[in-house]
Amino acid sequence: MRSKKLMSLLNATADVEEWEFDNRPMLDPRVIMKAVENRYFLAPNSLCTQKRGNALSEARAVAYYICRKFTRYSLTEIARVFKKDHKGVMLGITKMNAATGQLKDIINEIEESINEH
């Protein structure tokens, strides 16, 4: 009996998560890229370069995370936009999911600036 309740709870959770994924707003990733580049004072299209500095890597990960949150793009599609590998996108998103403190404030600030437009 207990396992049936657990399975129905897990199924309901999966249904909600799928619904939330399908109902995310469809935002152009270029808008997100521009907002992140502006916040980090980066040159246009610098998130798509092969450079790997700390600030640039952090900015890229923030952009991946926000793209995943505000678009319906898959990891592969996000990687294609940034001219990167989907594994790197997945790693960046994982890091941003665990973000705290100042980094979380930066993410919130960028999300607010996107929502204003």
N, C-alpha and C positions, 0 to 999 in steps of 0.2 A: 504494500500500500504506500509506504513511504517513498519508494523509488518511482512510483507513478506520479506522485505529487511533485517530486523533484524534476522529473522529465517534463511535466507540463509547465513548470516554472521556467525551466531552461528554454523550452520552445517559445514561451511567451516573451522571454527576454530577447531571444534571437529575432522574433517577429518585430519587436519594438526597435531593435538596433537596425534591422533592415529598413523599416519604415523611415527612421531618422536619416539613414544614408540616402534613400531615394528622394527625400523631401528637402535635402540641403539646397540652399540657393545656388543658382548657376551663375557664377561670377567668372569673368575672363581672367585667366592666370596672369595676363600682362598687367592688369590693374594691381594685382597683389605684388607682382615683381616691382612695379614702380613705387608702391607704398613702402616696401621693404628697402629698396635702394635709397629712397628719400630719407627714411629714418636712420639708416646707417651711413648716410652721406657717401654713397657709392655712385660711380659713373653709370650711365644707362647701359643696360645689357651686361653688366659686370657679373651678375649671378650666373650667367651662362658660360663664363670663361673657364679655363682649366686651372686657374690660380687656386692655391689652397691655404692662404693665410688664415689665422684664427678668426679675425673679424668677418672675413668673407665666408668662411665655412659656417660660422654661427648664423649669419644673415641668410645664407642659402637654406640652412635647416629650418629657420623660422618661416621662410617662404614656402618650403615644402609642407610644413605643418599647416599653415594657413590655407594653402591650396587644397589640401586634403579636407580641411574643415569647411571651406566655403565653395567648393566645386564638387562636381560628381566625377571628377577625373580619377582613374585608377592610378596605382603607383607607377605603372609603365607609362601611362599618358603624361603624368607629371614629370617623369624622368625625360621623356621626349621633349617637353616644353623647355626644360632646363639643359638639354643636351647632356644628360647624365645617365648613370646606370640606376635601375630601379632598386637595387640593393642599397645604394647610397641614400636614395630618397627614403627608403624604409628605416634606415639607421637614423637619419636626421629627424624623422617624425617621432621615432621612439625616444630620442633624446629630448625633444621638445615636450613630449607627453609628461616627462619627469621634471620639467623646468620649474624652478622656484625663484622666489625673490625678484631681483632686478630683471632677470630674463623674462619671467612671467609678466612683469609690468610692461616690458617692451612689446611683448606679443599682444597684450591687451590694448596698448596704445595704437599699434598698427591696425588691429582689428577695428577699433573705434574710428580711425581715420578712413578705413575702407567703408564702413557702414555710413559715414557721413556723405559719401559720394554716390 
